[in-house]
Amino acid sequence: MKKFFLYTVFTVFISTTVAETANVSKYKISKNQLNEIETRVNEMSVDELILRKANLEQEARKLEDAKENSQNPSVVKDATTQLSLVSVELIYVVAALVGAGVILSDSGDIDDAPVVRDLTPPVITVNGDNPAIVELGGSYTDAGATASDDSGSATLVTSGTVDTNSIGSYQITYTATDSSGNISQAFRTVNVVDTTAPVFTSSATFSAEENQTAIGNVTVSDLASVTFAISGSEITISNSGVLTFVTAPDYETKTTYTAVVAATDASSNVATQEITVNITNDPDDDDDTGTGTGTGTGTGTGTGTGTGTGTGTGT
């Protein structure tokens, strides 16, 4: 008879909801008594629930014995009333244990020791820097992660890629699964940045012939696009680095020009270089002049004597 009662409580719990099994009229308890039971059970820890379950089961056996062995109607009535309270509280305790991850044996014997179900996911520890930073054009090697679990083992899978040739933010995902199927995830952010300024690859000295505006090209090395600027007002520079005089120079007026070129990449990294432009003479444009003098004499005869002079100039 004892086994039948305990088995009935268990099967009723697994086949119906708590609200249905804790019917006041069925168990002959008041609504206030039901509220007291529910409040008491909700305040218990898992360990307290397990202990309370054992005590309630023991009390239920004693009450069943009293009903079966007593011929006193008053004793039987009191035992029946108390058994209703014990039965309802036992149902709530079992429901709370299942909700907390403690599963009872399905053997039909509620006296069997409960089996603790593993509901705790693995713990993942991300190694190294998080977020991690890698320079544009560099190489990235992930530092990985580790997973630990109460069960003693967990499978860890890493996913995600980082394109070090493109500035941006990337995510590496670590997924850990334990033997009970509990899953947890952790993430690493990897930022690809450009902190390297352009490097000038062209000479800082240029030579240009007078009477024309072309000078030459400035070149730089950088993984990103670059824009140019130049100081002063005598020389200009294009977006592609072409140097040009604003006004064609005159060798006889000025033979050397200087300016500072600035190269700025897409990440606002700046490099500067002072350039010198030496002006050369145009041999076909000769503006020089010269002067010369010459003398000559002449004589004549006549009845008298006379002298004469003559002059001549040449260029």
Buried (B, 14 or more C-beta within 10 A) or exposed (E): EBEEBBBEBBEBBEEEEBEEBBEBEEBBBEEEBBEBBBEBBEEBEBEBBBEBBBBBBEBBBBBBEBBEEBEEEEEBEBBEBBBBBBBBBBBBBBBBBBEBEBEBEEEEEBBEEBEEEBEBBBBBEBEEEBEBEBBBEEEBEBEBBBBBBEEEEBEBEEEEEBEBEEBEEBEBEBBBBBEBEBEBEBBBEBEBBBEBBBEBEBEEEBEBBBBEBEBBEBBBEBBBEBBBEBBEEBBBBEEEBBBBBEEEBBBEEEBEBEBEBBBBBBBEBEBBBEBEBEBEEEEEEEEEEEEEEEEEEEEEEEEEEEEEEEEEEEE
